[in-house]
Amino acid sequence: MIEIINKIAGNRTVFVVGVIYGTPITIALLVLFFVKSSRDERGRAIIGKASIIAMVTFILIINFVAKIWDNITINYLTSACFIQWIYDIILTVEVAAILIYKRIG
């Protein structure tokens, strides 16, 4: 498993895909933050709940990365790839949680 993660994290294409994916998901999150329905009490509560879920996800992912970091070949590309994909995953979880909470409520 570590070998597969090492190959994936050291691949420049995976990093570029993460950058390309990260741009629209960042824009989507900013739009969800500043849309009019997010400015009232209910909207702020939804953003708060989604942020808690994203924070828990962040803690879990960072702990996983910390555990495997000693077994990974570390260079600029690997570090950048890990950071980019952690960012992308956290933003995806937050956007998904906001959309789910808006649909439920």
C-alpha positions in Angstrom: 0.0 0.0 0.0 2.8 2.4 0.9 4.4 1.7 -2.5 1.2 2.6 -4.3 0.8 5.8 -2.3 4.5 6.7 -3.0 4.0 6.2 -6.7 0.8 8.2 -6.8 2.2 11.1 -4.6 5.3 11.3 -6.8 3.4 11.6 -10.0 3.3 15.1 -11.5 0.0 14.4 -13.4 -1.8 13.6 -10.1 -0.6 16.9 -8.7 -1.8 18.8 -11.8 -5.2 17.1 -11.7 -5.4 18.1 -8.0 -4.7 21.7 -8.9 -7.3 21.7 -11.7 -9.8 20.1 -9.4 -9.0 22.4 -6.5 -9.8 25.6 -8.4 -13.5 25.1 -9.1 -14.1 23.5 -5.7 -12.5 26.6 -4.1 -14.8 28.9 -6.1 -17.8 26.7 -5.3 -17.0 27.0 -1.6 -16.6 30.8 -1.8 -19.9 31.1 -3.6 -21.6 29.0 -0.9 -20.1 31.1 1.8 -21.2 34.4 0.3 -24.6 33.5 -1.2 -27.5 35.4 0.4 -29.0 32.3 2.1 -25.7 31.8 4.0 -25.9 35.1 5.7 -28.9 34.4 8.0 -28.8 32.3 11.2 -29.8 29.1 9.5 -27.1 29.6 6.8 -24.4 30.2 9.4 -25.5 27.1 11.4 -25.2 25.0 8.2 -21.7 26.4 7.5 -20.7 25.8 11.1 -21.9 22.1 11.0 -20.2 21.6 7.7 -17.0 23.1 9.0 -17.0 20.8 12.0 -17.3 17.8 9.7 -14.5 19.2 7.5 -12.3 19.7 10.6 -12.8 16.2 11.8 -11.9 14.9 8.3 -8.8 17.1 8.3 -7.7 15.7 11.6 -8.2 12.1 10.4 -6.3 12.7 7.1 -3.4 14.5 8.7 -3.0 11.7 11.3 -3.0 9.2 8.5 -0.3 11.2 6.5 1.8 11.6 9.7 1.8 7.8 10.2 2.9 7.0 6.7 5.3 10.0 6.2 8.4 8.1 7.4 7.8 5.5 4.6 7.3 7.9 1.8 10.1 9.4 -0.4 9.8 13.0 0.4 10.6 15.7 -2.1 8.9 18.9 -3.4 6.5 17.1 -5.7 5.4 14.6 -3.0 4.9 17.3 -0.4 3.0 19.5 -2.8 0.8 16.6 -4.0 -0.1 15.6 -0.4 -0.9 19.2 0.6 -2.9 19.8 -2.6 -5.0 16.6 -2.2 -5.6 17.2 1.5 -6.9 20.7 0.6 -9.1 19.3 -2.2 -10.6 16.5 0.0 -11.4 18.9 2.9 -13.0 21.4 0.6 -15.0 18.7 -1.1 -16.2 17.4 2.2 -17.2 20.9 3.3 -19.1 21.7 0.0 -20.9 18.3 0.2 -21.8 18.8 3.8 -23.2 22.3 3.1 -25.2 21.0 0.2 -26.6 18.1 2.2 -27.5 20.3 5.1 -29.2 22.8 2.8 -31.2 20.0 1.2 -32.2 18.4 4.5 -33.3 21.7 6.2 
